Amino acid sequence: LLLASAALVRLPDAYLLQAAMPSGINALVVAHAYGLDLRVTAGAIAWTTVAAVAGGLIAAAVL
């Protein structure tokens, strides 16, 4: 379905970045609900966001 829609619909690049944002919020909610360390969770979200943005910039430059 993803491949079929990719041929027909062109999404703005910002939508792809925004699609990953709810997973960071969910991680914080789960960490808070189960009493986990919020600093570690926030750090993991920050580092994975940096990695995703860097990967997106590299992919945009190559493609």
Buried (B, 14 or more C-beta within 10 A) or exposed (E): EEEEEEEEEEEEEEEEEEEEEEEBEEBBEEBEEEEEEEEEBBEEBEEBBEEEEEEBEEEEEEE
